[in-house]
Each structure stands twice: as structure tokens, then as C-alpha cells.
Amino acid sequence: MRLDQANEMIGRKVVVKVPATSANLGPGFDTLGMALSFYDELEVEATDSPSAHVEVVGEGQGEVSTGDDNLVVKAIAYTFAHFRQPLPGLKLKAHNYIPHGRGMGSSGAAVVAGIMAAKGLLEGFVEMTSTDLLVIATELEGHPDNVAPALFGGLTIAWQDETGPKHKKLFVHRGVSPLVLVPKNKMSTELARSLQPESVPHDDAVFNVSRSALLIAALTQSPELLLAATEDRLHQNYRAAAMPETDAVITALRAQGHAAVVSGAGPSVLVLASDPAERLAAAKLAAKEFPQWVPLMLAVDFKGATVTMYRNKDANS
């Protein structure tokens, strides 16, 4: 970037919207993810300040960093560095709605928000492909199962090969009606992962391969199969002792025929209902037996993260 281009960026403002996500979806450990209609919003302006200034509203207010070590700022800086572009000063206002530490992809959303903000700020200077976005997000987040649906929306299958992370976006059957039940307590993703064994029995691996394949069919074509398709033997049972109430919620819902699973690393519970009536029945059951849990009746987000750029003359409008 030439000096005149760097100066041109000062005052440029972008607005980013990123959906919450639920990863794993039961048997699809570290592979499947879904974008949900619950969003964080971010305003970013390039300034001539030597550092970043962050204002946080909502989730994380008074807790997360408001300086250069803020996760969104780090993601912006990482993206600029990836394309060898000088980083301007940054003024951010984060409107956070996605609960932190609840298994709804809040850290992945922050990473994606920063990358998309950088994309907007660098528009006209650097062109970023969807592959670029996924590679950078995976490098920052560590694995693509949350960042892929946050970036691209819908149901995503994510994997990695010798050339890097890949994804396939699928459209979910219109009858599928997600319900997320959110508790007050949090769960560390690192702790949840530490409870996983290094190897699993052959029968359990085969079981999950069959259920993962079935889950794709259930989510895209045959929602009536969701209860069987969301069975899992790879991760939820190993984590149950660390999240006893989550396990109790899932057990109660599945006993009544509802396809309930741990959302991401937990402790929230995702219910994949086959239609709105079933979702309402699941929500009523949860409200009766677990009244402290907050129900979120959501849709599948099909757009993924978006960025809107305002030209310099509109920056203060």
C-alpha cells in the first residue's frame, strides 16, 4: 500500500454482522457447523491514532480487552499482516449479543468479525477470496468448524488437507427449526477438549460415521430422521461429567423424542426440531423442567458474515 493509499483509508468506516454458530451438531465432531440467526455487530473506523480503541456493548462489556489485544483487533491486524499491508489506527464499537463461553461460537464470531472488517477496510487495495477468508480464520481459531458457518452461513462441512482448510456449504431443509437453550454458567472450550480421549473404540467410530452421514440427509432432506441422526459416541459422553445440567437437559429432551445435542463445546443445548410445532413442544418441556435456561428460537442463517463499507464522505453520517 502506497502512502497516499494509506492516507485515503483514514476515515473509512465499515459495519460487520456475524452470526452465531453451533458446531458438532451431535456426531459431526470438529466437522459440521451451522449458522444461526443471532448476531454480533461491529463498527470499525480507520484513524490516524497509533493504537486501537474499542468500545464494547452487551456481552463482555467490562470484561474483554478494549485495546490492541482485543480479539477482534488482533484478527484485523493479523489480516492486514497476512496481505503485507500497514495497519491504521482503529476505532471499534462492538455490539455483542452472542453469549460468551456458552458454545455458540462467540470467539469464532469475533475472529470472523475482525477478518471481515479488514476485508472492508482493504477494499480496493486487496481482493480477498473465500479461500483467503477461511484460511486466515482457521489459522486464528485453530479449526474451521465454527468459522466456516460464521463466514458463509448455512450448514457447513469443514475439513483440512495438505493445501489447507476447505468447506462445503449446504442448504438446510425449511422444516428444520433450531432451538438453543442457554444456561447462566460458562464452559471453557479448552477444558471441554481436554476431556476427550486420544483414541476411541472402533465400534464408536463406525457409529459416528454412520450418524454423521445420516445427519446430512436429515438436515437437508428428511428432518424426521433427526433424533437418530444426532446420536453421538465421540465427545458428548466424555464431557457429560463436567456439564451435568447440560447432560440432564439433553437426556430429558431426547427421552421425549427431541433431537437435543451439546452446542459446540457447551454448556448450551441445541435442539434440531423437525418443524416449528415440535420446537415449541421442546421449549415448553425445557421451561417446565429447567426454568433457569434461556430459550432462543432461531432460524438457520444462510448469508453468513456481511460487511458494509461507507465511503469517507459518509463516515460521520
NUROLO-566816 format. One record per residue (C-alpha): residue in one letter; chain; x, y, z. Coordinates in pm, 1 decimal, decimal comma. Layout:
REM residues N
<vogu res="A" chain="A" x="X" y="Y" z="Z"/>
...
REM end
This chain:
REM residues 317
<vogu res="M" chain="A" x="0,0" y="0,0" z="0,0"/>
<vogu res="R" chain="A" x="140,6" y="337,9" z="-100,2"/>
<vogu res="L" chain="A" x="142,6" y="630,0" z="143,2"/>
<vogu res="D" chain="A" x="-136,7" y="805,6" z="-44,3"/>
<vogu res="Q" chain="A" x="-345,4" y="487,9" z="-26,0"/>
<vogu res="A" chain="A" x="-281,5" y="461,2" z="348,1"/>
<vogu res="N" chain="A" x="-393,4" y="819,9" z="391,7"/>
<vogu res="E" chain="A" x="-700,4" y="751,5" z="180,4"/>
<vogu res="M" chain="A" x="-804,0" y="477,1" z="421,9"/>
<vogu res="I" chain="A" x="-819,6" y="718,7" z="718,3"/>
<vogu res="G" chain="A" x="-1184,4" y="783,0" z="793,8"/>
<vogu res="R" chain="A" x="-1304,5" y="474,6" z="611,7"/>
<vogu res="K" chain="A" x="-1575,8" y="300,8" z="813,5"/>
<vogu res="V" chain="A" x="-1720,6" y="-48,9" z="787,3"/>
<vogu res="V" chain="A" x="-2006,6" y="-225,4" z="959,0"/>
<vogu res="V" chain="A" x="-1988,1" y="-602,6" z="1007,0"/>
<vogu res="K" chain="A" x="-2258,1" y="-851,6" z="1106,6"/>
<vogu res="V" chain="A" x="-2163,5" y="-1207,5" z="1207,3"/>
<vogu res="P" chain="A" x="-2397,3" y="-1494,1" z="1301,6"/>
<vogu res="A" chain="A" x="-2370,5" y="-1722,6" z="1599,5"/>
<vogu res="T" chain="A" x="-2288,0" y="-2083,0" z="1519,4"/>
<vogu res="S" chain="A" x="-2333,8" y="-2427,0" z="1665,9"/>
<vogu res="A" chain="A" x="-2058,7" y="-2678,0" z="1593,7"/>
<vogu res="N" chain="A" x="-2055,8" y="-3059,6" z="1600,0"/>
<vogu res="L" chain="A" x="-2438,0" y="-3094,6" z="1585,0"/>
<vogu res="G" chain="A" x="-2404,1" y="-3419,9" z="1775,3"/>
<vogu res="P" chain="A" x="-2199,1" y="-3672,0" z="1575,0"/>
<vogu res="G" chain="A" x="-2014,2" y="-3430,9" z="1343,0"/>
<vogu res="F" chain="A" x="-1728,4" y="-3358,5" z="1583,1"/>
<vogu res="D" chain="A" x="-1490,9" y="-3087,8" z="1452,2"/>
<vogu res="T" chain="A" x="-1654,7" y="-3118,7" z="1109,1"/>
<vogu res="L" chain="A" x="-2013,8" y="-2994,0" z="1099,5"/>
<vogu res="G" chain="A" x="-2138,5" y="-2648,4" z="1190,3"/>
<vogu res="M" chain="A" x="-2448,6" y="-2437,7" z="1140,8"/>
<vogu res="A" chain="A" x="-2502,5" y="-2061,7" z="1132,0"/>
<vogu res="L" chain="A" x="-2787,5" y="-1926,8" z="1346,2"/>
<vogu res="S" chain="A" x="-2994,0" y="-1607,9" z="1324,0"/>
<vogu res="F" chain="A" x="-2835,3" y="-1442,8" z="1627,8"/>
<vogu res="Y" chain="A" x="-2572,5" y="-1181,5" z="1556,4"/>
<vogu res="D" chain="A" x="-2283,1" y="-973,5" z="1679,0"/>
<vogu res="E" chain="A" x="-2244,9" y="-635,7" z="1508,9"/>
<vogu res="L" chain="A" x="-1925,8" y="-434,9" z="1475,6"/>
<vogu res="E" chain="A" x="-1845,4" y="-82,0" z="1360,8"/>
<vogu res="V" chain="A" x="-1483,6" y="-10,9" z="1267,2"/>
<vogu res="E" chain="A" x="-1324,3" y="313,4" z="1153,2"/>
<vogu res="A" chain="A" x="-966,9" y="362,0" z="1034,1"/>
<vogu res="T" chain="A" x="-797,9" y="650,3" z="1217,5"/>
<vogu res="D" chain="A" x="-458,3" y="816,1" z="1237,1"/>
<vogu res="S" chain="A" x="-422,9" y="710,4" z="1601,4"/>
<vogu res="P" chain="A" x="-118,8" y="495,4" z="1685,8"/>
<vogu res="S" chain="A" x="-333,6" y="234,3" z="1860,3"/>
<vogu res="A" chain="A" x="-680,5" y="81,6" z="1879,9"/>
<vogu res="H" chain="A" x="-971,4" y="198,5" z="2089,3"/>
<vogu res="V" chain="A" x="-1257,0" y="-45,7" z="2148,1"/>
<vogu res="E" chain="A" x="-1599,9" y="15,3" z="2297,1"/>
<vogu res="V" chain="A" x="-1790,6" y="-299,8" z="2394,2"/>
<vogu res="V" chain="A" x="-2167,2" y="-300,9" z="2443,4"/>
<vogu res="G" chain="A" x="-2350,3" y="-609,1" z="2566,7"/>
<vogu res="E" chain="A" x="-2174,9" y="-943,9" z="2617,0"/>
<vogu res="G" chain="A" x="-1825,8" y="-899,2" z="2755,0"/>
<vogu res="Q" chain="A" x="-1875,7" y="-534,6" z="2849,3"/>
<vogu res="G" chain="A" x="-1631,1" y="-453,5" z="3126,9"/>
<vogu res="E" chain="A" x="-1460,5" y="-790,6" z="3080,5"/>
<vogu res="V" chain="A" x="-1296,7" y="-814,1" z="2738,7"/>
<vogu res="S" chain="A" x="-999,2" y="-601,3" z="2639,4"/>
<vogu res="T" chain="A" x="-1062,0" y="-259,7" z="2488,7"/>
<vogu res="G" chain="A" x="-709,7" y="-216,6" z="2348,8"/>
<vogu res="D" chain="A" x="-474,7" y="-368,9" z="2095,9"/>
<vogu res="D" chain="A" x="-505,0" y="-718,0" z="2248,2"/>
<vogu res="N" chain="A" x="-880,4" y="-733,4" z="2186,8"/>
<vogu res="L" chain="A" x="-954,5" y="-1046,8" z="1981,1"/>
<vogu res="V" chain="A" x="-1128,2" y="-852,7" z="1703,5"/>
<vogu res="V" chain="A" x="-838,0" y="-607,1" z="1681,5"/>
<vogu res="K" chain="A" x="-591,3" y="-896,1" z="1668,8"/>
<vogu res="A" chain="A" x="-787,8" y="-1052,9" z="1384,1"/>
<vogu res="I" chain="A" x="-785,3" y="-724,5" z="1191,8"/>
<vogu res="A" chain="A" x="-412,1" y="-682,7" z="1249,8"/>
<vogu res="Y" chain="A" x="-343,1" y="-1043,8" z="1150,2"/>
<vogu res="T" chain="A" x="-535,1" y="-999,7" z="825,6"/>
<vogu res="F" chain="A" x="-351,2" y="-678,7" z="737,1"/>
<vogu res="A" chain="A" x="-20,4" y="-851,6" z="811,1"/>
<vogu res="H" chain="A" x="-122,3" y="-1153,8" z="601,5"/>
<vogu res="F" chain="A" x="-152,8" y="-925,1" z="298,8"/>
<vogu res="R" chain="A" x="150,6" y="-716,6" z="398,4"/>
<vogu res="Q" chain="A" x="-49,9" y="-400,2" z="449,4"/>
<vogu res="P" chain="A" x="28,5" y="-130,8" z="710,9"/>
<vogu res="L" chain="A" x="-228,4" y="-121,6" z="989,1"/>
<vogu res="P" chain="A" x="-402,6" y="212,0" z="1053,9"/>
<vogu res="G" chain="A" x="-532,2" y="318,1" z="1391,3"/>
<vogu res="L" chain="A" x="-865,3" y="161,0" z="1471,2"/>
<vogu res="K" chain="A" x="-1179,7" y="278,9" z="1643,0"/>
<vogu res="L" chain="A" x="-1422,0" y="-4,0" z="1715,6"/>
<vogu res="K" chain="A" x="-1767,2" y="-30,7" z="1863,5"/>
<vogu res="A" chain="A" x="-1870,8" y="-390,8" z="1927,1"/>
<vogu res="H" chain="A" x="-2236,7" y="-470,1" z="1985,3"/>
<vogu res="N" chain="A" x="-2208,9" y="-819,6" z="2132,3"/>
<vogu res="Y" chain="A" x="-2517,9" y="-1037,1" z="2159,9"/>
<vogu res="I" chain="A" x="-2375,2" y="-1388,3" z="2122,8"/>
<vogu res="P" chain="A" x="-2325,5" y="-1530,8" z="2475,6"/>
<vogu res="H" chain="A" x="-1961,2" y="-1583,1" z="2570,9"/>
<vogu res="G" chain="A" x="-1841,3" y="-1926,9" z="2676,1"/>
<vogu res="R" chain="A" x="-2174,2" y="-2095,6" z="2601,4"/>
<vogu res="G" chain="A" x="-2097,5" y="-2297,8" z="2288,0"/>
<vogu res="M" chain="A" x="-2247,2" y="-2054,9" z="2035,8"/>
<vogu res="G" chain="A" x="-1925,3" y="-1962,1" z="1859,7"/>
<vogu res="S" chain="A" x="-1853,9" y="-1625,6" z="2022,5"/>
<vogu res="S" chain="A" x="-1475,7" y="-1645,5" z="1975,9"/>
<vogu res="G" chain="A" x="-1513,9" y="-1763,2" z="1617,4"/>
<vogu res="A" chain="A" x="-1756,0" y="-1476,3" z="1555,7"/>
<vogu res="A" chain="A" x="-1501,2" y="-1227,9" z="1694,0"/>
<vogu res="V" chain="A" x="-1231,1" y="-1368,0" z="1466,5"/>
<vogu res="V" chain="A" x="-1460,6" y="-1356,6" z="1163,5"/>
<vogu res="A" chain="A" x="-1575,9" y="-1004,4" z="1253,1"/>
<vogu res="G" chain="A" x="-1214,9" y="-883,5" z="1254,4"/>
<vogu res="I" chain="A" x="-1133,1" y="-1052,0" z="924,6"/>
<vogu res="M" chain="A" x="-1444,8" y="-912,7" z="757,0"/>
<vogu res="A" chain="A" x="-1368,9" y="-566,4" z="895,5"/>
<vogu res="A" chain="A" x="-1020,9" y="-588,9" z="744,7"/>
<vogu res="K" chain="A" x="-1174,5" y="-701,8" z="416,3"/>
<vogu res="G" chain="A" x="-1393,2" y="-393,8" z="411,3"/>
<vogu res="L" chain="A" x="-1115,5" y="-155,6" z="508,7"/>
<vogu res="L" chain="A" x="-887,0" y="-301,0" z="241,0"/>
<vogu res="E" chain="A" x="-1148,8" y="-296,1" z="-34,6"/>
<vogu res="G" chain="A" x="-992,1" y="-151,0" z="-346,7"/>
<vogu res="F" chain="A" x="-642,9" y="-222,8" z="-217,1"/>
<vogu res="V" chain="A" x="-659,3" y="-601,3" z="-164,4"/>
<vogu res="E" chain="A" x="-908,3" y="-850,6" z="-301,0"/>
<vogu res="M" chain="A" x="-985,0" y="-1142,9" z="-69,0"/>
<vogu res="T" chain="A" x="-1131,6" y="-1471,3" z="-189,1"/>
<vogu res="S" chain="A" x="-1347,8" y="-1701,8" z="19,9"/>
<vogu res="T" chain="A" x="-1045,0" y="-1930,8" z="44,8"/>
<vogu res="D" chain="A" x="-838,0" y="-1643,9" z="186,2"/>
<vogu res="L" chain="A" x="-1104,7" y="-1574,8" z="447,1"/>
<vogu res="L" chain="A" x="-1129,0" y="-1937,3" z="558,7"/>
<vogu res="V" chain="A" x="-751,8" y="-1985,8" z="571,2"/>
<vogu res="I" chain="A" x="-697,3" y="-1677,0" z="787,4"/>
<vogu res="A" chain="A" x="-990,8" y="-1759,1" z="1015,9"/>
<vogu res="T" chain="A" x="-870,7" y="-2116,9" z="1064,5"/>
<vogu res="E" chain="A" x="-517,6" y="-2002,6" z="1142,1"/>
<vogu res="L" chain="A" x="-655,5" y="-1774,1" z="1412,3"/>
<vogu res="E" chain="A" x="-923,8" y="-2006,3" z="1553,5"/>
<vogu res="G" chain="A" x="-735,3" y="-2334,0" z="1520,3"/>
<vogu res="H" chain="A" x="-1004,5" y="-2532,4" z="1339,6"/>
<vogu res="P" chain="A" x="-1268,1" y="-2444,5" z="1076,7"/>
<vogu res="D" chain="A" x="-1590,1" y="-2597,8" z="1210,6"/>
<vogu res="N" chain="A" x="-1714,8" y="-2273,1" z="1374,1"/>
<vogu res="V" chain="A" x="-1559,6" y="-2014,4" z="1144,4"/>
<vogu res="A" chain="A" x="-1684,7" y="-2176,0" z="822,2"/>
<vogu res="P" chain="A" x="-2057,8" y="-2133,0" z="901,8"/>
<vogu res="A" chain="A" x="-1990,6" y="-1789,4" z="1054,8"/>
<vogu res="L" chain="A" x="-1825,2" y="-1681,0" z="730,7"/>
<vogu res="F" chain="A" x="-2052,2" y="-1846,3" z="477,0"/>
<vogu res="G" chain="A" x="-2380,4" y="-1928,0" z="652,6"/>
<vogu res="G" chain="A" x="-2596,6" y="-2238,4" z="629,4"/>
<vogu res="L" chain="A" x="-2482,8" y="-2587,2" z="721,3"/>
<vogu res="T" chain="A" x="-2114,3" y="-2638,6" z="652,7"/>
<vogu res="I" chain="A" x="-1891,4" y="-2941,6" z="627,0"/>
<vogu res="A" chain="A" x="-1533,8" y="-2839,8" z="705,1"/>
<vogu res="W" chain="A" x="-1213,7" y="-3036,5" z="658,0"/>
<vogu res="Q" chain="A" x="-842,6" y="-2983,5" z="602,8"/>
<vogu res="D" chain="A" x="-598,5" y="-3138,2" z="358,7"/>
<vogu res="E" chain="A" x="-239,7" y="-3072,6" z="256,2"/>
<vogu res="T" chain="A" x="-345,0" y="-2747,8" z="85,0"/>
<vogu res="G" chain="A" x="-532,8" y="-2605,9" z="384,8"/>
<vogu res="P" chain="A" x="-890,0" y="-2579,0" z="516,8"/>
<vogu res="K" chain="A" x="-1188,7" y="-2644,8" z="293,1"/>
<vogu res="H" chain="A" x="-1564,5" y="-2620,4" z="330,6"/>
<vogu res="K" chain="A" x="-1887,4" y="-2718,0" z="159,3"/>
<vogu res="K" chain="A" x="-2200,0" y="-2514,6" z="226,5"/>
<vogu res="L" chain="A" x="-2535,5" y="-2691,3" z="224,2"/>
<vogu res="F" chain="A" x="-2886,5" y="-2553,4" z="249,3"/>
<vogu res="V" chain="A" x="-3097,8" y="-2682,6" z="536,4"/>
<vogu res="H" chain="A" x="-3448,3" y="-2822,1" z="488,8"/>
<vogu res="R" chain="A" x="-3705,6" y="-2549,2" z="550,3"/>
<vogu res="G" chain="A" x="-3876,5" y="-2755,1" z="821,2"/>
<vogu res="V" chain="A" x="-3569,7" y="-2767,2" z="1048,8"/>
<vogu res="S" chain="A" x="-3633,3" y="-2533,8" z="1342,5"/>
<vogu res="P" chain="A" x="-3338,8" y="-2471,6" z="1578,4"/>
<vogu res="L" chain="A" x="-3384,9" y="-2404,1" z="1947,3"/>
<vogu res="V" chain="A" x="-3089,4" y="-2308,6" z="2166,4"/>
<vogu res="L" chain="A" x="-3119,8" y="-2338,1" z="2544,2"/>
<vogu res="V" chain="A" x="-2865,1" y="-2118,4" z="2718,7"/>
<vogu res="P" chain="A" x="-2764,9" y="-2159,2" z="3086,1"/>
<vogu res="K" chain="A" x="-2607,5" y="-1896,3" z="3310,0"/>
<vogu res="N" chain="A" x="-2282,7" y="-2085,6" z="3358,8"/>
<vogu res="K" chain="A" x="-1997,0" y="-2091,4" z="3108,2"/>
<vogu res="M" chain="A" x="-1773,9" y="-2368,3" z="2977,2"/>
<vogu res="S" chain="A" x="-1412,8" y="-2343,6" z="2866,3"/>
<vogu res="T" chain="A" x="-1353,8" y="-2488,9" z="2520,3"/>
<vogu res="E" chain="A" x="-1002,6" y="-2587,1" z="2631,7"/>
<vogu res="L" chain="A" x="-1142,9" y="-2777,4" z="2930,1"/>
<vogu res="A" chain="A" x="-1403,0" y="-2949,6" z="2714,9"/>
<vogu res="R" chain="A" x="-1136,2" y="-3061,5" z="2467,9"/>
<vogu res="S" chain="A" x="-912,1" y="-3186,0" z="2748,0"/>
<vogu res="L" chain="A" x="-1180,7" y="-3438,3" z="2844,6"/>
<vogu res="Q" chain="A" x="-1158,4" y="-3611,7" z="2506,4"/>
<vogu res="P" chain="A" x="-966,3" y="-3940,8" z="2490,3"/>
<vogu res="E" chain="A" x="-685,0" y="-3969,1" z="2236,3"/>
<vogu res="S" chain="A" x="-848,0" y="-4275,4" z="2082,3"/>
<vogu res="V" chain="A" x="-1195,5" y="-4427,4" z="2078,7"/>
<vogu res="P" chain="A" x="-1326,2" y="-4781,2" z="2023,6"/>
<vogu res="H" chain="A" x="-1366,0" y="-4891,5" z="1663,2"/>
<vogu res="D" chain="A" x="-1738,8" y="-4950,8" z="1710,7"/>
<vogu res="D" chain="A" x="-1786,8" y="-4594,6" z="1834,9"/>
<vogu res="A" chain="A" x="-1600,3" y="-4453,9" z="1535,2"/>
<vogu res="V" chain="A" x="-1816,0" y="-4653,3" z="1293,3"/>
<vogu res="F" chain="A" x="-2127,4" y="-4547,8" z="1486,0"/>
<vogu res="N" chain="A" x="-2042,6" y="-4179,8" z="1444,6"/>
<vogu res="V" chain="A" x="-1954,2" y="-4213,8" z="1076,9"/>
<vogu res="S" chain="A" x="-2299,2" y="-4360,3" z="1012,9"/>
<vogu res="R" chain="A" x="-2476,2" y="-4093,7" z="1220,0"/>
<vogu res="S" chain="A" x="-2282,7" y="-3807,9" z="1057,7"/>
<vogu res="A" chain="A" x="-2380,6" y="-3931,3" z="712,1"/>
<vogu res="L" chain="A" x="-2740,3" y="-3970,5" z="825,9"/>
<vogu res="L" chain="A" x="-2736,6" y="-3621,0" z="978,4"/>
<vogu res="I" chain="A" x="-2656,8" y="-3461,2" z="642,6"/>
<vogu res="A" chain="A" x="-2957,0" y="-3638,6" z="493,0"/>
<vogu res="A" chain="A" x="-3178,8" y="-3545,1" z="788,7"/>
<vogu res="L" chain="A" x="-3084,3" y="-3175,7" z="780,4"/>
<vogu res="T" chain="A" x="-3113,8" y="-3135,2" z="404,8"/>
<vogu res="Q" chain="A" x="-3391,1" y="-3377,8" z="305,2"/>
<vogu res="S" chain="A" x="-3550,8" y="-3579,6" z="586,4"/>
<vogu res="P" chain="A" x="-3593,5" y="-3391,0" z="916,8"/>
<vogu res="E" chain="A" x="-3797,9" y="-3679,0" z="1059,7"/>
<vogu res="L" chain="A" x="-3466,5" y="-3865,7" z="1099,1"/>
<vogu res="L" chain="A" x="-3304,5" y="-3602,2" z="1321,0"/>
<vogu res="L" chain="A" x="-3340,1" y="-3789,8" z="1650,4"/>
<vogu res="A" chain="A" x="-3148,4" y="-4093,3" z="1527,3"/>
<vogu res="A" chain="A" x="-2910,3" y="-3878,4" z="1323,1"/>
<vogu res="T" chain="A" x="-2793,0" y="-3675,0" z="1624,9"/>
<vogu res="E" chain="A" x="-2674,5" y="-3971,7" z="1831,6"/>
<vogu res="D" chain="A" x="-2308,0" y="-3944,8" z="1929,1"/>
<vogu res="R" chain="A" x="-2038,5" y="-4154,6" z="2095,1"/>
<vogu res="L" chain="A" x="-1726,5" y="-3945,8" z="2030,0"/>
<vogu res="H" chain="A" x="-1742,1" y="-3645,3" z="2260,4"/>
<vogu res="Q" chain="A" x="-2064,7" y="-3576,0" z="2449,8"/>
<vogu res="N" chain="A" x="-2046,1" y="-3866,8" z="2692,7"/>
<vogu res="Y" chain="A" x="-1685,0" y="-3783,0" z="2783,0"/>
<vogu res="R" chain="A" x="-1781,2" y="-3423,1" z="2863,5"/>
<vogu res="A" chain="A" x="-2101,9" y="-3502,8" z="3049,7"/>
<vogu res="A" chain="A" x="-1943,1" y="-3512,7" z="3395,7"/>
<vogu res="A" chain="A" x="-1817,1" y="-3155,7" z="3351,6"/>
<vogu res="M" chain="A" x="-2163,2" y="-3037,4" z="3244,0"/>
<vogu res="P" chain="A" x="-2412,8" y="-3238,8" z="3449,6"/>
<vogu res="E" chain="A" x="-2703,9" y="-2999,9" z="3398,4"/>
<vogu res="T" chain="A" x="-2642,5" y="-2992,3" z="3023,2"/>
<vogu res="D" chain="A" x="-2646,0" y="-3370,3" z="3023,0"/>
<vogu res="A" chain="A" x="-2970,2" y="-3369,5" z="3221,1"/>
<vogu res="V" chain="A" x="-3136,8" y="-3130,3" z="2974,8"/>
<vogu res="I" chain="A" x="-3030,4" y="-3341,5" z="2676,3"/>
<vogu res="T" chain="A" x="-3141,7" y="-3664,2" z="2842,7"/>
<vogu res="A" chain="A" x="-3484,1" y="-3521,6" z="2928,9"/>
<vogu res="L" chain="A" x="-3542,4" y="-3381,7" z="2581,0"/>
<vogu res="R" chain="A" x="-3423,6" y="-3689,8" z="2393,5"/>
<vogu res="A" chain="A" x="-3642,3" y="-3912,0" z="2613,3"/>
<vogu res="Q" chain="A" x="-3938,9" y="-3719,4" z="2472,5"/>
<vogu res="G" chain="A" x="-3822,0" y="-3756,1" z="2112,1"/>
<vogu res="H" chain="A" x="-3642,7" y="-3424,1" z="2065,6"/>
<vogu res="A" chain="A" x="-3306,7" y="-3415,0" z="1882,9"/>
<vogu res="A" chain="A" x="-3105,7" y="-3238,7" z="2153,8"/>
<vogu res="V" chain="A" x="-2724,7" y="-3215,2" z="2148,1"/>
<vogu res="V" chain="A" x="-2447,5" y="-3014,6" z="2309,4"/>
<vogu res="S" chain="A" x="-2398,9" y="-2690,1" z="2119,0"/>
<vogu res="G" chain="A" x="-2030,0" y="-2665,5" z="2034,9"/>
<vogu res="A" chain="A" x="-1823,9" y="-2723,0" z="2348,7"/>
<vogu res="G" chain="A" x="-2129,3" y="-2642,1" z="2563,5"/>
<vogu res="P" chain="A" x="-2284,5" y="-2582,4" z="2800,4"/>
<vogu res="S" chain="A" x="-2574,7" y="-2463,4" z="2580,7"/>
<vogu res="V" chain="A" x="-2804,9" y="-2722,3" z="2428,0"/>
<vogu res="L" chain="A" x="-2911,4" y="-2721,1" z="2062,7"/>
<vogu res="V" chain="A" x="-3241,4" y="-2880,1" z="1967,6"/>
<vogu res="L" chain="A" x="-3287,0" y="-2954,8" z="1597,9"/>
<vogu res="A" chain="A" x="-3664,5" y="-2979,7" z="1571,3"/>
<vogu res="S" chain="A" x="-3821,8" y="-3113,6" z="1251,8"/>
<vogu res="D" chain="A" x="-4085,0" y="-2839,2" z="1245,5"/>
<vogu res="P" chain="A" x="-4195,2" y="-2531,1" z="1448,0"/>
<vogu res="A" chain="A" x="-4457,7" y="-2726,4" z="1643,1"/>
<vogu res="E" chain="A" x="-4200,6" y="-2975,9" z="1767,8"/>
<vogu res="R" chain="A" x="-3968,6" y="-2690,5" z="1861,1"/>
<vogu res="L" chain="A" x="-4244,6" y="-2528,0" z="2066,6"/>
<vogu res="A" chain="A" x="-4306,0" y="-2857,8" z="2246,9"/>
<vogu res="A" chain="A" x="-3934,2" y="-2885,5" z="2326,5"/>
<vogu res="A" chain="A" x="-3925,6" y="-2526,8" z="2454,1"/>
<vogu res="K" chain="A" x="-4227,4" y="-2588,8" z="2678,5"/>
<vogu res="L" chain="A" x="-4068,0" y="-2903,5" z="2821,4"/>
<vogu res="A" chain="A" x="-3743,8" y="-2718,5" z="2891,2"/>
<vogu res="A" chain="A" x="-3928,2" y="-2424,4" z="3050,3"/>
<vogu res="K" chain="A" x="-4111,6" y="-2661,2" z="3283,7"/>
<vogu res="E" chain="A" x="-3814,6" y="-2873,5" z="3392,1"/>
<vogu res="F" chain="A" x="-3526,3" y="-2626,0" z="3352,8"/>
<vogu res="P" chain="A" x="-3676,1" y="-2277,4" z="3401,2"/>
<vogu res="Q" chain="A" x="-3337,8" y="-2106,5" z="3452,6"/>
<vogu res="W" chain="A" x="-3230,5" y="-2184,3" z="3094,9"/>
<vogu res="V" chain="A" x="-3299,6" y="-1912,6" z="2837,4"/>
<vogu res="P" chain="A" x="-3468,9" y="-2039,2" z="2518,7"/>
<vogu res="L" chain="A" x="-3370,0" y="-1887,5" z="2183,5"/>
<vogu res="M" chain="A" x="-3599,5" y="-1983,6" z="1895,9"/>
<vogu res="L" chain="A" x="-3380,6" y="-1918,4" z="1594,9"/>
<vogu res="A" chain="A" x="-3363,3" y="-1976,4" z="1221,6"/>
<vogu res="V" chain="A" x="-3073,8" y="-2105,8" z="1016,9"/>
<vogu res="D" chain="A" x="-2874,3" y="-1810,6" z="883,9"/>
<vogu res="F" chain="A" x="-2799,2" y="-1861,0" z="515,2"/>
<vogu res="K" chain="A" x="-2597,1" y="-1545,4" z="443,4"/>
<vogu res="G" chain="A" x="-2307,8" y="-1570,3" z="685,6"/>
<vogu res="A" chain="A" x="-2094,0" y="-1269,9" z="775,4"/>
<vogu res="T" chain="A" x="-2154,0" y="-945,5" z="589,8"/>
<vogu res="V" chain="A" x="-1958,5" y="-621,3" z="564,8"/>
<vogu res="T" chain="A" x="-2086,1" y="-284,1" z="450,5"/>
<vogu res="M" chain="A" x="-1837,4" y="-10,2" z="365,7"/>
<vogu res="Y" chain="A" x="-1911,6" y="358,5" z="395,7"/>
<vogu res="R" chain="A" x="-1706,4" y="592,4" z="181,8"/>
<vogu res="N" chain="A" x="-1509,6" y="870,2" z="352,6"/>
<vogu res="K" chain="A" x="-1782,3" y="1126,1" z="288,9"/>
<vogu res="D" chain="A" x="-2033,9" y="901,7" z="472,3"/>
<vogu res="A" chain="A" x="-1811,3" y="812,5" z="767,8"/>
<vogu res="N" chain="A" x="-1977,8" y="1058,4" z="1002,1"/>
<vogu res="S" chain="A" x="-2331,0" y="1013,5" z="874,2"/>
REM end
